[in-house]
Amino acid sequence: MQAFQQEQFGPARKDLQAFLSKYPRSGLADNALYTIGECYFAEKKYQDSIESFQQLLDRYPSGNKVPNALLKQGNAFQQLGDTTAARILYERLVEKYPNSPQAQIAQKKLKGM
């Protein structure tokens, strides 16, 4: 996490991937996977970011990072110019987590599209 906070996204991603390999059942595994997606997003590797967030959604569907992952996945699709996919994700986020701060952000993004 220190490397991530220092914006050393490549090394941070590698450390987090090593952590996931070593401790796949850790209570922090979903957070590690989310941060891997954040690293890819910060590096403008949007497709890799989308895939990391999808892994989180598939493996930890009831985890605490799901609303964040949906929002960031929508952002990544928007960066790639796929507004249809972004809209679907934002709408899903608003529908499933209507009272979350992420849903409020998604609603603003939907209005701006």
Backbone as CSV, one residue per row, in Angstrom:
resi,resn,N_x,N_y,N_z,CA_x,CA_y,CA_z,C_x,C_y,C_z
1,MET,0.821,-1.199,0.000,0.000,0.000,0.000,0.863,1.260,0.000
2,GLN,2.045,1.147,0.586,2.933,2.309,0.612,3.316,2.726,-0.809
3,ALA,3.622,1.745,-1.646,3.970,2.050,-3.037,2.785,2.709,-3.749
4,PHE,1.580,2.229,-3.495,0.382,2.812,-4.104,0.225,4.262,-3.663
5,GLN,0.379,4.513,-2.356,0.230,5.869,-1.837,1.294,6.805,-2.392
6,GLN,2.441,6.246,-2.765,3.511,7.055,-3.361,3.390,7.113,-4.884
7,GLU,2.260,6.621,-5.394,1.952,6.617,-6.826,2.951,5.806,-7.641
8,GLN,3.496,4.783,-7.030,4.355,3.819,-7.733,3.449,2.630,-8.092
9,PHE,2.640,2.837,-9.135,1.553,1.911,-9.414,2.005,0.548,-9.909
10,GLY,3.056,0.494,-10.732,3.568,-0.794,-11.209,4.053,-1.671,-10.059
11,PRO,4.979,-1.165,-9.229,5.437,-1.957,-8.081,4.310,-2.297,-7.099
12,ALA,3.396,-1.365,-6.882,2.279,-1.615,-5.968,1.426,-2.763,-6.487
13,ARG,1.139,-2.737,-7.780,0.319,-3.785,-8.395,0.995,-5.150,-8.248
14,LYS,2.292,-5.202,-8.488,3.020,-6.470,-8.374,3.006,-6.986,-6.938
15,ASP,3.184,-6.088,-5.975,3.141,-6.490,-4.563,1.755,-7.019,-4.187
16,LEU,0.724,-6.349,-4.656,-0.637,-6.780,-4.350,-0.971,-8.108,-5.015
17,GLN,-0.495,-8.310,-6.242,-0.714,-9.586,-6.918,0.004,-10.712,-6.176
18,ALA,1.193,-10.435,-5.666,1.927,-11.430,-4.874,1.168,-11.735,-3.583
19,PHE,0.621,-10.712,-2.951,-0.178,-10.899,-1.749,-1.375,-11.800,-2.032
20,LEU,-2.071,-11.542,-3.139,-3.236,-12.356,-3.502,-2.854,-13.807,-3.774
21,SER,-1.711,-14.001,-4.407,-1.255,-15.365,-4.687,-0.946,-16.105,-3.394
22,LYS,-0.346,-15.412,-2.451,0.065,-16.033,-1.198,-1.099,-16.194,-0.218
23,TYR,-2.025,-15.234,-0.213,-3.133,-15.236,0.752,-4.481,-15.048,0.052
24,PRO,-4.879,-15.992,-0.808,-6.116,-15.803,-1.575,-7.385,-15.756,-0.717
25,ARG,-7.335,-16.304,0.484,-8.521,-16.325,1.345,-8.491,-15.248,2.434
26,SER,-7.544,-14.353,2.343,-7.420,-13.275,3.324,-8.673,-12.395,3.315
27,GLY,-8.984,-11.853,4.462,-10.084,-10.901,4.542,-9.797,-9.616,3.785
28,LEU,-8.552,-9.420,3.403,-8.158,-8.230,2.649,-8.007,-8.502,1.154
29,ALA,-8.334,-9.711,0.733,-8.141,-10.078,-0.679,-8.968,-9.190,-1.611
30,ASP,-10.213,-8.905,-1.231,-11.032,-8.062,-2.112,-10.473,-6.640,-2.179
31,ASN,-9.952,-6.147,-1.060,-9.335,-4.817,-1.069,-8.087,-4.801,-1.948
32,ALA,-7.304,-5.870,-1.889,-6.102,-5.959,-2.720,-6.481,-5.964,-4.199
33,LEU,-7.500,-6.740,-4.547,-7.943,-6.811,-5.942,-8.482,-5.464,-6.414
34,TYR,-9.202,-4.787,-5.546,-9.702,-3.453,-5.885,-8.532,-2.492,-6.148
35,THR,-7.528,-2.538,-5.296,-6.396,-1.626,-5.445,-5.592,-1.952,-6.701
36,ILE,-5.540,-3.223,-7.086,-4.903,-3.591,-8.361,-5.641,-2.885,-9.504
37,GLY,-6.960,-2.920,-9.452,-7.756,-2.220,-10.465,-7.492,-0.723,-10.457
38,GLU,-7.344,-0.167,-9.260,-7.024,1.263,-9.138,-5.658,1.575,-9.754
39,CYS,-4.700,0.688,-9.546,-3.361,0.886,-10.134,-3.454,0.930,-11.652
40,TYR,-4.152,-0.059,-12.235,-4.306,-0.069,-13.691,-5.000,1.207,-14.174
41,PHE,-6.037,1.640,-13.444,-6.771,2.844,-13.836,-5.845,4.058,-13.815
42,ALA,-5.048,4.178,-12.765,-4.116,5.307,-12.642,-3.080,5.298,-13.760
43,GLU,-2.755,4.101,-14.251,-1.788,3.973,-15.346,-2.457,4.112,-16.719
44,LYS,-3.767,4.400,-16.704,-4.563,4.525,-17.929,-4.653,3.207,-18.708
45,LYS,-4.511,2.103,-18.005,-4.697,0.768,-18.587,-6.135,0.346,-18.258
46,TYR,-7.061,1.007,-18.946,-8.469,0.900,-18.578,-9.038,-0.497,-18.762
47,GLN,-8.647,-1.188,-19.823,-9.165,-2.543,-20.037,-8.703,-3.475,-18.917
48,ASP,-7.446,-3.377,-18.521,-6.940,-4.191,-17.410,-7.663,-3.820,-16.111
49,SER,-7.936,-2.545,-15.942,-8.669,-2.079,-14.775,-10.063,-2.706,-14.735
50,ILE,-10.750,-2.681,-15.857,-12.095,-3.276,-15.960,-12.047,-4.753,-15.586
51,GLU,-11.040,-5.456,-16.084,-10.920,-6.892,-15.798,-10.656,-7.151,-14.319
52,SER,-9.834,-6.336,-13.689,-9.566,-6.498,-12.251,-10.828,-6.261,-11.430
53,PHE,-11.554,-5.202,-11.773,-12.791,-4.926,-11.039,-13.812,-6.042,-11.265
54,GLN,-13.828,-6.621,-12.469,-14.757,-7.722,-12.740,-14.391,-8.950,-11.911
55,GLN,-13.110,-9.207,-11.759,-12.682,-10.322,-10.897,-13.183,-10.109,-9.472
56,LEU,-13.080,-8.897,-8.991,-13.577,-8.586,-7.652,-15.080,-8.851,-7.577
57,LEU,-15.834,-8.377,-8.561,-17.286,-8.571,-8.571,-17.653,-10.048,-8.630
58,ASP,-16.879,-10.829,-9.374,-17.148,-12.262,-9.504,-16.786,-13.031,-8.230
59,ARG,-15.635,-12.711,-7.647,-15.145,-13.461,-6.485,-15.757,-13.022,-5.158
60,TYR,-16.077,-11.740,-5.045,-16.546,-11.180,-3.771,-17.827,-10.363,-3.985
61,PRO,-18.894,-11.007,-4.467,-20.112,-10.267,-4.822,-20.792,-9.552,-3.650
62,SER,-20.467,-9.940,-2.429,-21.066,-9.255,-1.284,-20.011,-8.485,-0.483
63,GLY,-18.850,-8.262,-1.077,-17.767,-7.553,-0.398,-18.032,-6.061,-0.275
64,ASN,-17.267,-5.423,0.580,-17.459,-3.991,0.830,-16.968,-3.102,-0.306
65,LYS,-16.242,-3.657,-1.251,-15.704,-2.857,-2.354,-16.564,-2.922,-3.618
66,VAL,-17.684,-3.641,-3.578,-18.507,-3.811,-4.779,-19.008,-2.473,-5.326
67,PRO,-19.602,-1.595,-4.517,-20.054,-0.315,-5.092,-18.906,0.492,-5.716
68,ASN,-17.755,0.494,-5.053,-16.591,1.204,-5.593,-16.153,0.586,-6.921
69,ALA,-16.145,-0.745,-6.979,-15.707,-1.435,-8.194,-16.655,-1.138,-9.356
70,LEU,-17.951,-1.128,-9.092,-18.911,-0.807,-10.155,-18.698,0.612,-10.675
71,LEU,-18.487,1.547,-9.763,-18.266,2.932,-10.162,-16.985,3.077,-10.983
72,LYS,-15.903,2.489,-10.503,-14.624,2.600,-11.215,-14.672,1.861,-12.554
73,GLN,-15.394,0.763,-12.598,-15.535,0.032,-13.856,-16.294,0.904,-14.865
74,GLY,-17.344,1.560,-14.402,-18.079,2.492,-15.268,-17.184,3.624,-15.742
75,ASN,-16.370,4.170,-14.830,-15.427,5.231,-15.202,-14.456,4.756,-16.276
76,ALA,-13.965,3.533,-16.110,-13.003,2.987,-17.077,-13.648,2.823,-18.452
77,PHE,-14.878,2.309,-18.486,-15.578,2.192,-19.780,-15.792,3.569,-20.398
78,GLN,-16.104,4.545,-19.559,-16.296,5.905,-20.058,-14.996,6.435,-20.655
79,GLN,-13.869,6.176,-20.011,-12.568,6.601,-20.528,-12.270,5.954,-21.877
80,LEU,-12.753,4.723,-22.058,-12.541,4.016,-23.324,-13.549,4.440,-24.403
81,GLY,-14.510,5.302,-24.020,-15.496,5.772,-24.990,-16.710,4.873,-25.115
82,ASP,-16.833,3.866,-24.254,-17.974,2.955,-24.286,-19.024,3.456,-23.294
83,THR,-19.789,4.461,-23.727,-20.762,5.070,-22.830,-21.933,4.136,-22.535
84,THR,-22.229,3.217,-23.437,-23.317,2.269,-23.192,-22.982,1.371,-22.007
85,ALA,-21.788,0.797,-22.008,-21.365,-0.056,-20.891,-21.281,0.753,-19.603
86,ALA,-20.769,1.967,-19.690,-20.669,2.831,-18.506,-22.059,3.104,-17.939
87,ARG,-22.996,3.431,-18.800,-24.367,3.721,-18.364,-24.981,2.505,-17.668
88,ILE,-24.787,1.321,-18.230,-25.332,0.100,-17.633,-24.776,-0.101,-16.224
89,LEU,-23.478,0.098,-16.065,-22.852,-0.075,-14.750,-23.327,0.974,-13.759
90,TYR,-23.431,2.219,-14.192,-23.913,3.272,-13.304,-25.358,2.985,-12.866
91,GLU,-26.191,2.548,-13.827,-27.584,2.234,-13.495,-27.671,1.053,-12.532
92,ARG,-26.839,0.040,-12.738,-26.814,-1.118,-11.845,-26.392,-0.689,-10.430
93,LEU,-25.412,0.174,-10.352,-24.940,0.677,-9.066,-26.056,1.434,-8.336
94,VAL,-26.752,2.307,-9.039,-27.840,3.081,-8.441,-28.962,2.156,-7.987
95,GLU,-29.240,1.124,-8.786,-30.324,0.194,-8.460,-29.981,-0.681,-7.243
96,LYS,-28.766,-1.220,-7.215,-28.396,-2.161,-6.149,-27.964,-1.487,-4.853
97,TYR,-27.371,-0.313,-4.952,-26.831,0.395,-3.781,-27.313,1.843,-3.771
98,PRO,-28.624,2.055,-3.735,-29.171,3.410,-3.922,-28.742,4.428,-2.868
99,ASN,-28.426,3.986,-1.678,-28.071,4.922,-0.604,-26.573,5.107,-0.431
100,SER,-25.794,4.501,-1.313,-24.337,4.609,-1.186,-23.838,5.921,-1.787
101,PRO,-22.711,6.416,-1.281,-22.112,7.615,-1.894,-21.746,7.381,-3.353
102,GLN,-21.366,6.138,-3.681,-21.000,5.811,-5.065,-22.211,5.944,-5.988
103,ALA,-23.401,5.577,-5.499,-24.620,5.704,-6.312,-24.922,7.166,-6.607
104,GLN,-24.662,8.029,-5.633,-24.888,9.459,-5.861,-23.946,9.996,-6.937
105,ILE,-22.702,9.532,-6.921,-21.746,9.925,-7.967,-22.215,9.395,-9.327
106,ALA,-22.667,8.132,-9.329,-23.144,7.514,-10.571,-24.339,8.277,-11.130
107,GLN,-25.240,8.735,-10.267,-26.396,9.497,-10.742,-25.949,10.794,-11.412
108,LYS,-24.948,11.450,-10.850,-24.424,12.679,-11.458,-23.808,12.383,-12.817
109,LYS,-23.088,11.252,-12.898,-22.466,10.883,-14.168,-23.530,10.565,-15.215
110,LEU,-24.608,9.886,-14.794,-25.689,9.566,-15.723,-26.340,10.837,-16.257
111,LYS,-26.529,11.806,-15.399,-27.137,13.075,-15.842,-26.229,13.799,-16.833
112,GLY,-24.926,13.638,-16.669,-23.978,14.319,-17.544,-23.726,13.609,-18.865
113,MET,-24.281,12.448,-19.025,-24.030,11.667,-20.254,-24.975,12.060,-21.370
